[in-house]
Structure formats: structure tokens, C-alpha cells
Amino acid sequence: MKKINLCIDIDSTVTMPDYWVPYANDYFGTNYHYHDDTVESYFIENKFTNEKFDGFYHLFAKDMHRTAKIRPYAAEAINNLREFCNIYYVTAREKNIEPITIQWLKDHDVYSDVYHLGSFYKNQKAKELNCHVFIEDNLETAKNLVEDSIKVLLIDTGFNRYENPDQIVRVFNWQEAHEKISYHYHSLKNN
């Protein structure tokens, strides 16, 4: 059987979900500690609006993405999946971040083609890439993808636990993601 097409989000999916916390603490003068809890509590306590946080993000995006840590086992899983997956990164990052993204992926030995959409709506690109499985952390993006019959693995974070749609498979780490994709591939191969 030919390889399956795997699309992967980057932020909080390949990177650790707390990549923004030190920058936010410095900028806003807060003392937040990410404990995989719901980030909404941080927003509420500090009276953040999306606009206020977006302003912060645009000031520090390049530094945050340059210094983000990779999730445990992500590099090993991604590189093992190459055996039977074509890997594409599909990110909501804006195009001006592309050189930093490419360098980060190369530095962590996980580089593949990357698409900067500047939007959380990823359905069109997933369809263009004939995506079989999409690994994502944003629940709303994941729900949109399954509406187009794209299989989604939702990597668990503190900010995506408010709902558990039946058609989305939640994974808690990259070992589980690897196992689920491997199982999916082998079940397709045997049919």
C-alpha cells in the first residue's frame, strides 16, 4: 500500500503547549505557571481579551516560535511515521514566520513541507493535500476538519478539554499518536 498523507499542526502539537508563558509573564507582569490546566483561567484572572493577547502575540511571535521546546517523543514519532506517511505541516502561523518555522523544524530534525495559512481554518489545505489523518490541538479546527470527513487526532492540552466529540480521537502524547496512526495505516493496508 502507498503511504498515507499525514498533516500536523505545529504550535502546542509539536511544540510544548506552554511556549508562550514566559513571554506573557514578562510582558504582562504575571506569575502564571502552566500546569496543563485550562488557559481560560489565566485570561479571566488577567482580564485578557483576544485582541489584547493577539497584540502580545504579534510582538513576540518570532522569539516565542524560535525558542519553543519540542514535545517529548515528537521527533522520534514523526521520523518513525515517515516509513508509511507523507508528512506535511499545516499551521495557522502567518507567512512572515516561515523562515523561523523552517529553521526550528530543521533544528529539531523533523522538517517536512510546511504551509503557513495565517488562519485556523485548515480544511482547504488538508483537502488539497489529500489528508488521511490530521494531528491538531485546536478543538474548533479539529471539529471543522471532521466535518469534511478528515480523521483527526486531537493532542491533549489544557485548553481543548471543554468538549469531547465522538468523531475526534484524543491522544495524550506522541507515543499514542504514533500507535493510532500506525494502527490506522495497517488496518487500511489489510483491507
Residue pairs with C-beta under 8 A, 6 or more apart in sequence:
1 185
1 188
1 189
3 84
3 85
3 86
4 84
4 85
4 86
4 132
4 133
4 181
4 184
4 185
4 188
5 85
5 86
5 88
5 129
5 130
5 131
5 132
5 133
6 81
6 85
6 86
6 87
6 88
6 131
6 132
6 133
6 134
6 135
6 181
7 88
7 89
7 90
7 122
7 125
7 126
7 129
7 131
7 133
7 134
7 135
8 14
8 78
8 87
8 88
8 89
8 90
8 134
8 135
9 89
9 90
9 91
9 92
9 122
9 134
9 135
9 136
9 137
9 138
9 141
10 89
10 91
10 93
10 101
10 105
10 114
11 19
11 65
11 68
11 91
11 92
11 93
11 137
12 19
12 137
12 155
12 157
12 159
13 71
13 135
13 136
13 137
13 155
14 70
14 71
14 74
14 78
14 89
14 108
14 110
15 65
15 68
15 69
15 70
15 71
16 68
16 69
16 70
16 71
17 34
17 36
17 137
17 157
17 158
17 159
18 34
19 64
19 65
19 67
19 68
19 69
20 57
20 60
20 64
21 32
21 33
21 34
23 56
23 60
23 63
23 64
24 30
24 32
24 42
24 56
25 31
25 32
27 56
27 59
27 60
28 46
28 48
28 56
30 42
30 46
32 42
34 158
35 158
36 157
36 158
37 158
38 158
38 159
38 161
38 162
39 158
39 159
40 159
42 48
43 53
57 64
61 93
61 94
61 97
62 97
62 100
65 93
65 97
65 100
65 101
65 104
66 100
66 103
66 104
68 104
70 108
70 110
71 155
71 173
71 174
72 173
72 174
73 173
73 174
73 175
73 178
74 108
74 110
74 174
75 108
75 109
75 110
76 174
77 174
77 175
77 177
77 178
78 87
78 110
78 174
79 109
79 110
80 178
81 87
81 178
81 181
81 182
84 182
84 185
85 181
85 185
87 112
87 113
88 112
88 113
88 114
88 115
88 129
88 131
89 101
89 105
89 112
89 113
89 114
89 115
90 114
90 115
90 117
90 122
90 125
90 126
90 129
90 134
91 101
91 114
91 115
91 116
91 117
92 117
92 118
92 119
92 120
92 122
92 138
92 141
93 101
93 116
93 117
93 118
94 116
94 118
95 116
95 118
97 116
98 114
98 116
101 114
101 116
102 111
102 114
105 111
105 112
105 114
115 125
117 125
120 138
120 140
120 141
121 141
121 144
122 134
122 136
122 141
122 144
122 145
123 144
123 145
123 147
123 148
123 150
126 134
126 145
126 148
126 150
127 148
127 150
131 150
132 150
132 151
132 184
133 150
133 151
133 152
133 153
133 181
133 184
134 142
134 145
134 150
134 151
134 152
134 153
135 152
135 153
135 155
135 171
135 177
136 142
136 145
136 152
136 153
136 154
136 155
137 154
137 155
137 157
137 159
137 160
138 160
139 154
139 160
139 162
139 163
139 168
142 152
142 154
142 160
142 165
142 168
143 165
143 168
145 152
146 152
146 165
146 167
146 168
151 169
151 184
152 167
152 168
152 169
153 168
153 169
153 170
153 171
153 177
153 180
153 181
154 160
154 168
154 169
154 170
154 171
155 171
155 172
155 173
155 174
155 177
156 170
156 171
156 172
156 173
164 170
169 180
171 177
171 180
